[in-house]
Amino acid sequence: MSIPPLLFALMLWFFGTAMVVWLDSRSPATFRTSFGWAGMVALAALGVVAWSAHDVTVGAAYIGFAAAIAIWAWHELGFLMGFVSGPRHAPCPPDARGWTRFRLATATVIHHEVALAATIALLFALAWGQPNQTAPLTFALLFGMRLSAKLNLFLGVPSLSDETFPEHLAYLKTYFKKARCNWLYPFSIGFGAGVTWWAWTAAEAAANPGAAASYTLVAGLAALGVVEHVLLALPIRDAMMYRWASPQPVKAKTIMTEQR
């Protein structure tokens, strides 16, 4: 195992997020074109996943990771630009509690979540029985950590950073809750740390350099997910990291958890 895969994961995560921020900060008149071009890149990335799934080289691991990030970015653009979200586009009623609040919150994003879950199934199908599982593992991890962050925001965390939402998604902020902590938060941190440790040890025990690189990429991404969860409890605005990518106030968080 070596350090370069960790740096690659960090750089691709950071600059991929910056690209999403930049595209989402442009005029709404450009959204359909941007989303269309991103869709073609995502489609090409699916082909790359199928083509590289049998390859166990280090380069194939990098390619699979990058392909998964490209597909994820397309999905995030679809949400941030308002093309795919859910059937509900209204704020949470002030008197909504318990199951009713959860049901209403789910209705605001369910179409997007179903699309992500379907993509996970497709990626695993494309790489089924093949040695290079980097792409499906990467995409599944992104989905799991993002879903965890969303649930924590729903249950309550100290730092919401909700000023970063696009204007047309402002209603989602009404489903967030500010609180000292919630019962899920420590489990989320533990899960992310556990995945990081598992991937790190798997990389050290890998039989070939390609598998080691694949697991190291997953470990790096899982560690970044843990950092994002930690930021939910700190008075730090993670979106400030991407202000340089937008001439306007930053409207998106990170590729991992922009819906927080």
Secondary structure, 3 states (H helix, E strand, C coil): CCCHHHHHHHHHHHHHHHHHHHHHHCCHHHHHHHHHHHHHHHHHHHHHHHHHCCCCCHHHHHHHHHHHHHHHHHHHHHHHCCCCCCCCCCCCCCCCCHHHHHHHHHHHHHHHHHHHHHHHHHHHHHCCCCCCCHHHHHHHHHHHHHHHHHHHHHHCECCCCHHHCCHHHHHHHHHCCECCCCCCHHHHHHHHHHHHHHHHHHHHCCCCHHHHHHHHHHHHHHHHHHHHHHHCCCCCCHHHHHHHHCCCCCCCCCCCCCCC
